[in-house]
Amino acid sequence: MELRRDVAEYRAAAEAQAEIVRERINAALEVSRRTREEIEERIASELHAPRVTAKKAAAPARKRTRASPRAAAK
């Protein structure tokens, strides 16, 4: 009889721990759902109203120089 009581205590503790784990998993799932929704909303808003970026200034053209006499001699 005493042996069964010990098993029942372990079973109750395991069920309590499982409930805690389930609650944590559900909370994490809710956070991930909200994050996904926020990301999807940002993507949708970017597609409908793309960002205006400043045009990059063109780099000045390089000056052409004559080949040095050393390079021609080789």
Secondary structure, 3 states (H helix, E strand, C coil): CHHHHHHHHHHHHHHHHHHHHHHHHHHHHHHHHHHHHHHHHHHHHHHHCCCCCCCCCCCCCCCCCCCCHHHHHC
